[in-house]
Structure formats: C-alpha cells, structure tokens
Amino acid sequence: MKLSLLIDFGSTYTKVVAIDLANEDVLAIAQAPSTVETDITIGLEQCLKRLRKSGVDDTDVEYKMACSSAAGGLRMVAVGLVPQLTVEAARQAALGAGASKGFRGGAVQ
C-alpha cells in the first residue's frame, strides 16, 4: 500500500492525515503542538511518531502534501537568478504559505 500524508502547519497545531488513496481510506490522524517559532519539523516529527504508534507504516510514502494555516508564523527564503522574477515568485508563494505577514521582497546582488 502506498501511503499519502496530508500535512497542515498551523499556528497552534501541526496536523497530519495518513491516507491510502488507492482504497480511498483515512488510516490515521495525528496532531502535535506547532513549532513554527523554532523549527516546524519538530512538530511534524511528533505527528509522525504518533502515526507510527497508531500502526501506520510511513516507510512507503508516495506523496507528502503540505500547507500552512499559520497566520504569518512561517518564514521563507527564495533564491533565483533574475531578481524581479524571484521576488514575484517568492511573494506569490508567501501568499499561499502563511508567510506573507511582514513580507520584505528585495534582491541581493
């Protein structure tokens, strides 16, 4: 069975849903306090440990899809060759990722 993980990095909780897409089955749901102020992977790893304890084998993950509902709690960096395009791409990504609060677009040359 190929496993799909749906991940939401929220302001308060990080949530992970394990799904078997082939059989259209939700296998498990886990949540842990978000760690957006330090390292979001800490909260994610706590969720993955809880999924494992509930019997989900996450060694065969086909898809990992993540989003953020954290209101400005995430930070992002964009690197590119064309400053104007890089800034616009970063701005668009930030709008959908919860990192747009305090967006400071600029280019370092």
Long-range contacts (C-beta under 8 A, 24 or more apart in sequence): 1-60, 2-60, 2-61, 2-62, 3-27, 3-56, 3-57, 3-58, 3-60, 3-61, 3-62, 4-61, 4-62, 4-63, 4-64, 4-65, 5-58, 5-61, 5-63, 5-64, 5-65, 6-65, 6-66, 7-44, 7-47, 7-64, 7-65, 7-66, 7-67, 8-66, 8-67, 8-68, 8-69, 9-34, 9-36, 9-40, 9-43, 9-44, 9-66, 9-67, 9-68, 9-69, 9-70, 9-74, 9-98, 10-34, 10-68, 10-69, 10-70, 11-36, 11-69, 11-70, 11-71, 11-73, 13-43, 14-40, 14-43, 14-44, 14-46, 14-47, 15-47, 16-44, 16-47, 16-48, 16-51, 18-51, 18-56, 18-58, 21-62, 21-63, 27-56, 28-54, 28-55, 28-56, 30-54, 34-70, 34-73, 36-70, 36-73, 36-74, 37-73, 40-74, 67-96, 67-97, 68-97, 68-98, 68-99, 69-98, 70-98, 71-98, 71-101, 72-98, 72-99, 72-100, 72-101, 72-102, 73-98, 74-98, 74-99, 75-99, 83-107, 83-109
